[in-house]
């Protein structure tokens, strides 16, 4: 009985949506649709941006006690000019479609948060190598896209760089290397054994 | 007031007098500062820009670091210095390789990697800033290592 009713009401809703409005003017419908559209899109974007804030990221203690604490010692947190790169500047793409994809992938992180996969510093340390390798792999694949949002090769002035940096940059770019090939562990602690055996960490022959 | 109380009071007063008169004379290498005034903030000098290998002042001196090492981490997981100065990486980076003495432990047993007692580079190797020495020093290197 209730089944029949619900199919009946859904059918009538469908009919309502399909039939032209006899009551409201086309203008009113267009304007309403426009305003509601703006509100919806604005709200969606606002909520999405909220998940890009530092406050949101460190609302999970896994982030706060491990990676966030380490990052507070680095130049991306505190520096001469006061420009700060927060979590999302490096870990979330700026372009819309890449950003959406990253946000969908991030549901896996929520899943593991609720599973408690890395809920103690010890568990985190044990997983650090694997987690770091994921990030390094992504950055290598995207040619360090998130680094390049701020650090552009074409804008680099070698004259202003220190001697060691000039040498390493010219050599690296000539070999077609990308930022992350050398700049690992600049914002977070490195996994154990990184300097002992680089191939153990990067997964390639060195 | 009994005798011992008087003695204690006298001792306390004497101590007070001594402390208040000594207070003008206490000087550390950082200079003296009275309690009611702010200490003068020293000028924090910048690290010297990258330079060539610095001359040593005595033969056994650990070589100085001729570049800034800000943000370089040395902990049990990683050692930033070794990413350039280790035997595995020095040719690629063009850096000076660490001395073979760094592979021996305190019993002179040679290990297959940097000995733990030699792992923390900045215990001996330090970068330099162009500052005035705190105390006068007339030390001169022997002729054999003096720069011409």
Interface residues (C-beta under 8 A of the other chain):
Chain A: X73 X74 X75 X162 X163 X164 X167 X168 X185 X186 X189 X190 X191 X192 X193 X194 X195 X196 X198
Chain B: X49 X50 X67 X68 X70 X71 X73 X75 X76 X77 X78 X79 X80 X82 X83 X86 X88 X93 X94 X113
